[in-house]
Amino acid sequence: MQTLPVRRALFPLAALVILALAAVARADDDIKSGIAAAGDAKKHDSDVVIVLDETHVTVRPNGIGEARTRRVAKVLRDRGARGEAVQRFEFDPKTNELTLNAARVYRADGKVEELAVHDAVEQPAADRTIFWGSRQRLLSVGRLEVGDAIETIVTKTGFNVAYLEEGNGEQGTGNSDAATALEPPMPGHWYDEVTWSAGVPIVEKRYVVRMPKDKRLQYEIYNGSLRVAVALDGEHMVYTFEKRDIPAWKGEPKSTARSDIDTKLVLATLPDWESKSRWFHEKNEAGFAVDDAIRAKVAEIIKSCKSDEEKYTALNHWVAENIRYIGTSRGACEGYTTHPAIETFHDRGGVCKDKAGLLVAMLRVAGFDSYIVMTQAGSAVAPVPADQFNHAVTSIRNTDGSFTMLDPTWMPKSRDNWSTAESLQNIVYGTPEGIGLSITPASGPEQNVVKYESSCAALPDGRLEGRVRLTATGTPETQLRRRLAGRVPDERRQVIEEGFTRLAASVRLANLRVMDPVDFSRPFELESEFTADGYVVGGGAKAYLKLPMMQRVLADVLCGDWEGTTTLEQRKQPLRMRATRRLEIRETVKLPEGWKAIELPKARTLDGPSASLAFTIERTNGSIEYRCDVDVKKHIVPPAEYANFREVMQALDEIAGRAVVCEREVASAQR
């Protein structure tokens, strides 16, 4: 990480100023030559190529940024013409002001057509579940042909995330009082996060920041390199980051978040995470006030609880199950300011931050030392203290100074106070003393168990009859509970029957016993008898059958994130699954009298840093007994460990697909 106070330019200031001015004031001829030099679909194998993507940000002393972005896109195929025919610009009028400065089309024949930017149509941006009033402007470009290019110049003034200061930001032309009235969440501070690739190739990309020279800017470049220049220009430090010939982003199946893989630039003026922690605490404390209705509800919920764990579990469950997930706007404060707990309680609705805030308030009523927490679900947070969060949760500070994590947003239909799918997530606690960037505990495979215990018999007529008990904990348990909850018993049976078709299409269930999916008193369990006609195949002296529970009934629910994880021979990007996992299979298969198993799947033992498998099988008194144990030790598998993971998964599938070969005695075969 680099912290850069005022210092000498990295190369002569005059050259840097000339370069910057040339980039900003590039003439039509320069654009035309860039478009011509960009090439065609044969060169890029793409519908569109971005000829130029440059943003110039001027940061004001109060932390507000004015970002002027120029984008030039060249159409290479007909599909690209359709995709570029309407230009879309999204913004939040409470926190940003958007000005569409100019738009023009560079025709392949050399003509340049100015577009009437005042004809752009403004409308609400598409929202689902969270309704925070985002807007969008749509500019119709008209018919484009292969070889044409569209240039847009847009200025956005404000701050980057819609949160925390009640403002009166209104949409305008760029010169209204709205922009001056805006105040960033942390007055005086600015941040940004920039990824450097797109779904199409980019010929040239540039990002320039003009910062008051008395502001210290931290920045770091991750997952790649950029050309960097820093210079003093009067009262400003000018930071220039650029890169050329960026290929189109191509993600691999089930990879980690693009922001964890793609070249990324993170910048911030905030000195450290402790400052962010204290600020987050101060901004939210007032919202945790309670009224008599909340106090009464807390007393009702915990009245029969005998331990602290029972109390916070009961409160977490109540918020999870009774506060629906829906986001409504309270102005520029949205994002990481909770709605008042009293409001959330009486509305019975809110997003993650509001649910987390209500739980903080209720826990404090119950006597716990509780605080709200910021986290990033699904991707990592860079060490530079820029806002990189998409989720809020709740914590309890224990007497030894450690924290217990609770998540009422991810807890519905779950026994987990803290989801095992939230393993190793970066977090920032909102505490009065301030705590640095932290990380949640790892969730091991022993916390996410799928266990099959089965006893079955192959019958002389080819049927398979048996009984299985399925137990699940952690993430697979939550997945199964959620699949069944909200369905009447007959519909639950249908879900389970569909899951059993992995065993055989002809399978029939009997005496099915399914635990109530909202009974959280113990791990989820179901038991059932099953019959599958024609499971044993073959005629004459030999018969063939696969090991029944190795087919992993209901695996689409319990281990659905394993599907498609081994399609690539090698990986360049990490593989991400929902959580770690432990699979335990214990099964006895009784053979008909006079049958002898002459070929069995081979015993296997594999172990590595990301996954392991242990499979043993033996013949015992006319039966086959086997056990299979698989551990997926990491929910994110680095490319260097993918071979180990893939070998284990393929071995598991091989064993499941390998038939047991049985030899019938002559008299038995004749019967």
C-alpha positions in Angstrom: 0.0 0.0 0.0 1.3 3.5 -0.8 0.5 6.6 1.3 1.5 9.6 -0.7 1.9 13.1 0.9 3.0 16.0 -1.2 6.2 15.1 -3.0 8.1 15.6 -6.3 6.6 14.3 -9.5 7.6 10.9 -10.6 8.5 12.3 -14.0 8.7 15.9 -15.2 5.6 17.9 -14.4 5.4 19.6 -17.8 5.2 16.3 -19.6 2.4 15.1 -17.3 0.4 18.2 -17.7 0.7 18.1 -21.5 -0.4 14.4 -21.4 -3.4 15.1 -19.2 -4.6 18.1 -21.2 -4.2 16.1 -24.5 -6.2 13.3 -23.1 -9.1 15.5 -21.9 -9.2 17.8 -25.0 -8.7 15.1 -27.6 -9.8 16.4 -31.0 -12.2 14.6 -33.4 -9.3 13.6 -35.5 -7.6 11.8 -32.6 -10.8 10.0 -31.9 -11.2 9.0 -35.5 -7.7 7.7 -35.7 -8.2 5.7 -32.5 -11.4 4.2 -33.9 -9.7 3.3 -37.2 -6.7 1.8 -35.4 -9.0 -0.3 -33.1 -9.5 -3.0 -35.7 -12.4 -5.2 -36.4 -14.2 -8.3 -35.2 -11.5 -10.6 -36.7 -8.9 -8.9 -34.5 -10.9 -8.9 -31.3 -13.5 -11.7 -31.7 -16.0 -9.4 -30.0 -19.3 -7.5 -30.9 -17.8 -4.2 -29.6 -14.5 -2.8 -28.6 -14.0 0.1 -26.2 -11.6 2.4 -28.0 -11.3 4.8 -25.0 -12.6 4.7 -21.4 -11.2 7.6 -19.3 -12.4 9.2 -16.1 -11.1 12.4 -14.6 -12.1 12.9 -11.0 -11.7 16.2 -9.2 -12.0 15.8 -5.4 -13.3 18.8 -3.5 -12.0 19.7 0.0 -15.3 18.4 1.5 -14.7 15.0 -0.1 -17.3 15.3 -2.9 -16.0 14.1 -6.2 -16.8 15.3 -9.7 -16.1 12.5 -12.2 -16.1 13.3 -15.9 -16.2 10.1 -18.0 -15.6 9.7 -21.7 -16.4 6.4 -23.4 -15.9 5.6 -27.1 -17.2 2.2 -28.3 -16.8 0.8 -31.8 -19.3 -1.6 -33.2 -17.8 -4.7 -34.7 -20.8 -6.9 -35.3 -24.6 -6.4 -35.8 -25.3 -7.7 -32.3 -23.0 -4.9 -31.0 -25.0 -2.3 -32.9 -28.1 -3.5 -31.1 -26.4 -3.4 -27.7 -25.1 0.2 -28.2 -28.4 1.6 -29.7 -29.5 2.8 -26.3 -27.0 4.3 -23.8 -28.0 3.9 -20.2 -26.7 6.0 -17.2 -27.8 5.1 -13.7 -27.6 7.4 -10.7 -29.1 8.1 -7.3 -30.5 11.6 -7.3 -30.1 11.8 -3.5 -26.4 11.3 -3.6 -25.3 12.0 -7.1 -26.1 14.5 -9.8 -25.7 13.3 -13.4 -25.0 15.5 -16.4 -25.0 14.1 -19.9 -22.5 16.5 -21.5 -22.3 15.3 -25.0 -22.9 12.3 -27.3 -21.9 11.8 -30.9 -21.7 9.1 -33.5 -18.6 8.6 -35.6 -19.8 6.9 -38.8 -17.6 4.5 -40.7 -17.6 6.8 -43.7 -16.0 9.6 -41.6 -19.0 11.7 -40.8 -19.7 12.8 -37.2 -23.2 13.2 -35.9 -24.0 15.2 -32.7 -26.8 13.7 -30.7 -29.3 15.8 -28.8 -28.5 14.9 -25.2 -31.5 16.9 -23.9 -33.7 14.2 -25.6 -32.5 11.6 -23.1 -35.4 10.1 -21.2 -35.2 9.8 -17.4 -37.1 7.0 -15.6 -36.8 4.9 -12.4 -34.1 2.3 -12.5 -35.3 -1.3 -12.2 -35.6 -2.3 -8.6 -36.5 -5.6 -6.9 -37.0 -5.9 -3.1 -34.9 -2.8 -2.4 -36.6 0.4 -3.5 -34.1 3.3 -2.8 -35.2 5.6 -5.7 -32.4 5.0 -8.2 -32.9 6.6 -11.5 -31.6 6.1 -15.0 -31.3 8.2 -18.2 -31.7 6.6 -21.5 -30.3 8.1 -24.7 -31.5 6.6 -28.0 -28.6 6.5 -30.5 -30.5 5.3 -33.5 -29.3 2.8 -36.1 -25.7 1.9 -35.9 -23.7 0.0 -38.5 -20.6 -2.1 -38.2 -17.7 0.2 -38.1 -19.6 3.1 -36.5 -18.6 4.3 -33.0 -20.5 6.0 -30.2 -18.9 8.6 -27.9 -20.5 9.7 -24.6 -19.3 12.3 -22.1 -20.9 12.2 -18.7 -20.3 14.1 -15.4 -21.4 12.7 -12.1 -21.0 14.8 -9.0 -21.5 13.5 -5.5 -20.3 10.4 -3.6 -20.1 6.8 -4.7 -22.4 5.0 -2.3 -25.9 6.1 -1.3 -25.5 6.3 2.5 -25.3 8.2 5.7 -25.9 11.9 5.4 -29.4 13.2 5.0 -29.1 15.5 1.9 -31.3 17.3 -0.5 -29.5 16.1 -3.6 -31.7 16.7 -6.6 -31.2 15.9 -10.3 -30.0 18.9 -12.2 -27.8 20.2 -15.0 -24.6 20.0 -13.1 -24.7 23.7 -12.0 -27.6 23.6 -9.5 -27.3 24.0 -5.7 -27.9 20.2 -5.3 -24.3 19.3 -6.0 -23.0 21.9 -3.6 -25.5 20.7 -0.9 -24.2 17.1 -1.1 -22.0 16.0 1.7 -20.2 12.6 1.7 -20.8 10.1 4.5 -17.5 11.0 6.2 -17.1 14.7 5.5 -13.7 15.5 4.0 -13.1 12.0 2.9 -13.3 10.4 -0.6 -12.8 6.9 -1.9 -13.3 4.8 -5.1 -12.8 1.3 -6.4 -12.1 0.7 -10.1 -11.9 -2.6 -12.0 -10.1 -2.5 -15.3 -11.7 -5.0 -17.6 -15.1 -5.3 -19.2 -17.1 -7.9 -21.0 -15.5 -6.6 -24.3 -11.9 -5.6 -25.1 -10.6 -2.2 -24.2 -7.9 -0.5 -26.2 -7.1 2.3 -23.7 -8.4 3.0 -20.2 -7.3 5.9 -18.0 -8.3 7.0 -14.5 -7.1 10.4 -13.2 -7.6 11.9 -9.7 -7.0 15.5 -8.8 -6.8 15.7 -5.1 -6.2 18.8 -2.8 -2.5 18.5 -2.0 -3.2 18.6 1.8 -5.2 15.3 1.6 -3.3 12.1 2.0 -4.4 9.5 -0.5 -3.8 5.8 -0.1 -4.1 3.5 -3.1 -3.2 0.0 -4.0 -3.4 -2.0 -7.3 -4.5 -5.7 -7.0 -4.3 -8.6 -9.4 -2.2 -7.0 -12.0 -0.3 -3.8 -12.9 -1.1 -0.3 -14.1 1.1 2.5 -15.4 1.1 5.1 -12.6 2.2 8.7 -12.5 1.9 11.2 -9.6 2.6 14.9 -9.9 2.0 18.2 -8.0 0.0 20.7 -10.1 -0.5 23.9 -8.1 -2.8 23.2 -5.2 -3.5 19.6 -6.3 -1.8 16.3 -6.5 -2.6 14.5 -9.8 -2.7 10.7 -9.8 -2.9 9.0 -13.2 -3.5 5.3 -13.7 -3.7 3.8 -17.2 -3.5 0.6 -19.1 -3.7 -0.4 -22.8 -4.9 -3.5 -24.7 -7.1 -5.0 -22.0 -8.7 -8.3 -23.2 -12.4 -9.0 -22.6 -13.1 -10.4 -19.2 -13.7 -14.2 -19.3 -14.7 -15.8 -16.1 -14.5 -19.5 -15.3 -17.5 -21.5 -14.1 -18.1 -21.1 -10.4 -15.2 -18.7 -9.8 -14.8 -16.2 -7.0 -16.1 -12.6 -7.4 -14.6 -10.8 -10.4 -13.4 -8.0 -8.1 -11.1 -10.6 -6.4 -9.6 -11.7 -9.7 -9.6 -8.7 -12.1 -7.1 -5.9 -11.9 -8.5 -3.5 -9.3 -7.6 -0.1 -8.1 -8.7 0.9 -4.6 -8.2 4.5 -3.3 -9.2 6.2 -0.1 -8.3 9.3 2.0 -9.4 7.7 5.2 -6.3 6.9 7.3 -7.3 3.5 8.8 -10.1 1.1 9.5 -10.3 2.0 13.1 -11.6 5.5 12.0 -14.3 3.8 9.9 -15.2 1.5 12.9 -15.7 4.5 15.2 -17.6 6.5 12.6 -19.9 3.6 11.9 -20.7 3.3 15.6 -21.4 7.0 16.0 -23.7 7.2 12.9 -25.9 4.3 14.0 -26.1 4.6 17.8 -29.1 6.8 17.9 -31.1 4.3 15.8 -30.9 1.6 18.6 -33.3 3.4 20.9 -36.3 1.3 21.9 -39.9 1.7 23.1 -42.1 -0.2 25.5 -43.4 -2.4 22.7 -39.9 -3.7 21.9 -39.1 -4.2 25.6 -42.3 -6.2 26.0 -41.5 -8.4 23.0 -38.0 -9.1 24.2 -39.3 -10.2 27.6 -41.9 -12.4 25.9 -39.3 -14.0 23.6 -36.7 -14.9 26.3 -38.9 -15.6 29.2 -38.4 -19.4 29.0 -34.7 -19.2 28.0 -32.2 -20.7 30.5 -28.9 -19.6 29.0 -27.4 -16.6 27.2 -27.1 -18.7 24.0 -30.8 -19.6 24.2 -31.7 -15.9 24.6 -29.7 -14.6 21.7 -30.7 -17.5 19.5 -34.4 -16.8 20.2 -34.0 -13.1 19.5 -32.1 -13.8 16.3 -34.8 -16.2 15.1 -37.5 -13.8 15.9 -36.0 -11.0 13.8 -35.1 -13.4 11.0 -38.6 -14.8 10.8 -40.7 -11.8 11.5 -39.0 -8.9 9.7 -39.5 -9.3 6.0 -36.7 -8.3 3.7 -37.7 -5.1 1.9 -35.8 -1.8 1.3 -37.5 1.6 1.4 -35.6 4.9 1.1 -35.1 7.5 3.8 -33.0 9.7 1.6 -29.2 10.0 1.3 -28.8 8.1 4.6 -29.5 4.7 3.0 -26.8 2.1 2.6 -25.1 1.8 6.0 -27.3 3.8 8.3 -29.9 1.6 9.9 -33.5 2.7 10.0 -34.5 3.4 13.7 -35.1 0.1 15.5 -38.6 1.3 16.6 -39.5 1.9 13.0 -38.2 -1.4 11.7 -40.0 -3.2 14.6 -43.4 -1.6 13.9 -43.1 -1.8 10.1 -42.0 -5.4 10.3 -39.7 -4.8 7.3 -36.2 -3.7 6.4 -33.0 -4.8 4.6 -30.0 -6.4 6.2 -28.8 -3.3 8.0 -32.2 -2.6 9.4 -32.7 -6.2 10.6 -29.2 -6.2 12.1 -29.9 -2.8 13.8 -33.2 -4.1 15.3 -31.4 -7.2 16.6 -28.7 -4.9 18.2 -31.4 -3.0 20.0 -33.3 -6.1 21.2 -30.1 -7.8 22.4 -29.2 -4.7 24.5 -32.6 -4.8 26.1 -31.8 -8.4 27.0 -28.5 -7.3 28.6 -26.0 -8.1 25.9 -23.2 -5.8 24.8 -24.2 -5.7 21.1 -22.9 -3.8 18.0 -23.7 -3.6 14.3 -21.1 -4.9 11.8 -20.3 -4.2 8.2 -19.2 -7.1 5.9 -18.8 -8.0 2.3 -20.7 -11.2 1.4 -19.2 -13.0 -1.6 -15.9 -11.2 -2.0 -12.8 -9.9 -0.2 -12.2 -6.4 1.2 -9.0 -4.8 0.2 -6.8 -3.5 3.0 -7.1 0.1 1.8 -9.9 1.6 4.0 -12.4 2.3 1.2 -16.1 1.4 1.5 -16.3 -2.1 0.1 -19.3 -3.6 1.9 -22.7 -5.0 0.8 -24.1 -6.5 4.0 -24.6 -5.7 7.6 -24.8 -8.2 10.6 -24.9 -8.2 14.4 -22.3 -9.0 17.0 -22.2 -9.6 20.8 -19.1 -8.6 22.7 -18.3 -11.4 25.2 -16.7 -10.8 28.6 -13.3 -11.9 27.3 -13.4 -9.4 24.5 -14.2 -11.8 21.7 -17.3 -11.5 19.6 -20.2 -13.8 18.8 -21.6 -13.2 15.3 -25.3 -13.2 14.4 -27.0 -12.7 11.0 -30.8 -12.3 11.1 -30.8 -11.8 7.3 -29.3 -15.2 6.5 -31.0 -17.1 9.4 -34.5 -17.6 8.1 -35.3 -21.3 8.2 -31.9 -22.1 9.7 -30.5 -23.3 13.0 -27.3 -21.3 12.4 -27.0 -18.0 14.3 -24.1 -17.3 12.0 -24.3 -18.9 8.6 -21.5 -21.4 7.8 -21.7 -19.9 4.3 -20.2 -16.7 5.7 -16.8 -18.2 6.5 -13.7 -16.0 6.3 -15.6 -12.8 5.4 -14.0 -9.4 6.1 -15.8 -7.4 8.7 -15.6 -4.0 10.4 -17.2 -3.8 13.9 -19.0 -0.5 14.7 -17.5 0.0 18.2 -16.8 3.2 20.2 -13.1 2.5 20.5 -12.6 1.5 16.9 -11.4 -1.9 15.7 -9.4 -2.6 12.5 -10.4 -4.8 9.6 -11.2 -8.3 10.9 -12.3 -11.6 9.5 -14.9 -14.1 10.5 -13.9 -17.6 11.6 -13.4 -20.4 9.2 -16.2 -23.0 8.9 -14.8 -26.5 8.7 -16.4 -29.5 7.0 -17.4 -30.9 10.4 -20.0 -28.0 10.6 -21.6 -28.8 7.3 -22.4 -32.5 7.3 -24.6 -34.7 5.1 -25.0 -38.2 6.5 -26.7 -41.2 4.9 -27.3 -44.4 6.9 -28.9 -47.1 4.8 -29.8 -50.8 5.0 -31.2 -52.3 1.8 -31.6 -55.6 0.0 -31.4 -56.6 -3.7 -34.2 -59.0 -4.5 -34.0 -61.9 -7.0 -36.6 -60.2 -9.2 -34.4 -57.1 -9.6 -36.1 -54.9 -7.1 -34.2 -52.9 -4.5 -35.8 -52.4 -1.1 -34.4 -50.5 1.8 -34.5 -47.8 4.4 -32.4 -44.7 4.8 -31.9 -42.1 7.4 -30.6 -38.7 6.2 -29.2 -36.2 8.7 -27.8 -32.7 7.8 -26.2 -29.8 9.6 -25.0 -26.4 8.7 -25.3 -25.1 5.2 -26.8 -28.3 3.6 -29.3 -28.4 6.5 -30.4 -24.8 5.9 -30.7 -25.5 2.1 -33.0 -28.5 2.7 -35.1 -26.7 5.4 -35.6 -23.7 3.0 -36.6 -26.1 0.2 -39.3 -27.7 2.3 -40.5 -24.8 4.5 -43.7 -23.0 3.3 -44.9 -26.2 1.6 -47.7 -28.4 2.8 -46.8 -32.0 3.7 -47.8 -33.4 0.3 -45.7 -30.8 -1.5 -42.8 -31.7 0.8 -43.1 -35.3 -0.1 -43.0 -34.4 -3.8 -39.7 -32.5 -3.3 -38.2 -35.5 -1.5 -39.5 -38.0 -4.1 -37.9 -35.9 -6.8 -34.6 -36.0 -4.9 -34.8 -39.7 -4.6 -35.0 -40.2 -8.4 -31.2 -39.9 -8.4 -31.4 -43.5 -7.1 -33.8 -44.7 -9.8 -36.6 -43.2 -11.9 -38.9 -46.0 -10.6 -38.3 -45.3 -6.9 -41.3 -45.3 -4.6 -41.2 -44.1 -0.9 -43.1 -45.5 2.0 -43.4 -44.6 5.7 -41.7 -41.3 5.0 -41.0 -39.3 8.1 -39.8 -35.8 7.6 -38.9 -33.4 10.5 -40.8 -30.1 10.6 -38.5 -27.8 8.7 -39.1 -25.0 11.3 -38.4 -27.2 14.3 -34.9 -25.9 15.2 -34.4 -28.0 18.3 -32.0 -30.5 16.6 -30.3 -31.2 13.2 -32.7 -31.9 10.3 -33.5 -35.5 9.8 -35.7 -37.6 7.5 -36.3 -41.3 7.3 -37.9 -43.4 4.6 -38.4 -46.8 3.2 -37.8 -47.1 -0.6 -38.4 -49.5 -3.4 -36.9 -49.3 -6.9 -38.1 -51.8 -9.6 -35.5 -53.0 -12.0 -32.6 -51.7 -10.0 -30.6 -54.9 -10.4 -29.9 -55.6 -14.1 -28.5 -58.5 -16.1 -29.5 -62.0 -16.8 -28.2 -65.5 -16.6 -25.4 -66.0 -14.2 -24.5 -62.4 -13.6 -26.3 -59.4 -12.1 -25.2 -55.8 -11.7 -26.2 -53.1 -9.3 -24.7 -49.7 -8.2 -24.2 -48.9 -4.6 -27.6 -47.2 -3.8 -26.6 -44.3 -1.4 -23.5 -43.5 -3.4 -26.1 -42.0 -5.8 -26.6 -39.3 -3.1 -30.4 -38.7 -3.0 -31.4 -35.1 -2.6 -27.8 -34.0 -3.5 -29.2 -31.3 -5.8 -30.3 -29.5 -2.6 -27.6 -30.7 -0.1 -24.6 -30.4 -2.4 -25.9 -28.5 -5.4 -22.9 -26.3 -5.4 -20.7 -29.3 -6.3 -22.4 -29.5 -9.7 -20.2 -28.3 -12.5 -17.1 -27.8 -10.4 -14.9 -30.3 -12.3 -15.7 -29.4 -15.9 -12.4 -27.7 -16.4 -9.1 -29.7 -16.5 -7.2 -26.8 -15.0 -8.3 -23.5 -13.5 -6.7 -20.1 -13.6 -9.3 -18.6 -11.2 -10.3 -19.9 -7.8 -13.3 -22.2 -7.5 -16.0 -21.0 -5.1 -18.6 -23.1 -3.4 -21.3 -22.1 -0.9 -19.5 -23.7 2.1 -17.2 -26.5 3.1 -18.8 -30.0 3.3 -18.6 -33.4 4.9 -20.3 -36.4 3.3 -20.7 -39.5 5.3 -22.3 -42.7 3.8 -22.8 -45.9 5.7 -24.7 -48.6 3.9 -25.3 -52.4 3.9 -26.6 -54.1 0.8 -27.9 -57.6 1.4 -27.7 -59.9 -1.6 -30.2 -62.7 -2.5 -29.4 -66.2 -1.2 -27.0 -67.9 -3.6 -25.5 -64.6 -5.0 -21.9 -63.7 -4.6 -20.3 -60.4 -5.2 -17.3 -61.1 -7.5 -16.3 -57.5 -8.5 -16.5 -54.5 -6.2 -15.5 -50.9 -6.7 -11.9 -50.5 -5.5 -11.2 -49.0 -2.1 -9.8 -45.4 -2.5 -7.9 -43.0 -0.2 -7.2 -39.5 -1.4 -6.1 -36.5 0.7 -5.0 -33.0 -0.1 -5.2 -29.4 1.1 -8.7 -28.8 -0.3 -10.4 -32.2 -0.3 -10.1 -35.8 0.8 -11.9 -39.1 0.2 -11.8 -42.4 2.1 -13.8 -45.3 0.6 -13.8 -48.9 2.0 -15.9 -51.8 1.0 -16.1 -55.5 2.0 -18.2 -58.7 1.6 -19.8 -59.9 4.9 -22.1 -62.9 5.2 -24.0 -62.5 2.0 -24.0 -58.7 2.2 -21.9 -55.8 1.0 -20.9 -53.2 3.5 -19.2 -50.0 2.7 -18.4 -46.5 4.0 -17.5 -43.4 2.2 -16.2 -40.2 3.7 -15.6 -37.0 1.7 -14.3 -33.7 3.1 -14.3 -30.5 1.1 -12.0 -28.6 3.4 -12.2 -25.1 1.7 -15.1 -23.3 0.1 -12.7 -21.4 -2.0 -10.2 -23.7 -3.8 -7.1 -22.0 -5.2 -6.0 -22.9 -8.7 -3.0 -24.7 -7.3 -5.2 -27.0 -5.3 -7.8 -27.6 -7.9 -6.2 -30.9 -9.1 -6.7 -32.3 -5.6 -10.3 -31.2 -5.4 -11.1 -32.5 -9.0 -9.5 -35.9 -8.3 -11.6 -36.3 -5.2 -14.8 -35.3 -6.9 -14.1 -37.5 -9.9 -13.2 -40.5 -7.7 -16.6 -40.0 -5.9 -18.4 -40.1 -9.2 -16.4 -43.1 -10.4 -17.4 -45.1 -7.3 -21.0 -44.1 -7.7 -21.0 -45.2 -11.3 -19.2 -48.5 -10.9 -21.5 -51.5 -10.7 -21.1 -54.3 -8.2 -20.9 -57.5 -10.3 -22.7 -60.5 -8.7 -22.6 -64.1 -9.7 -25.7 -66.2 -9.3 -25.5 -69.9 -8.5 -27.0 -71.9 -11.3 -30.1 -73.0 -9.3 -30.7 -69.4 -8.2 -30.2 -68.1 -11.7 -32.8 -70.6 -13.0 -35.3 -69.5 -10.4 
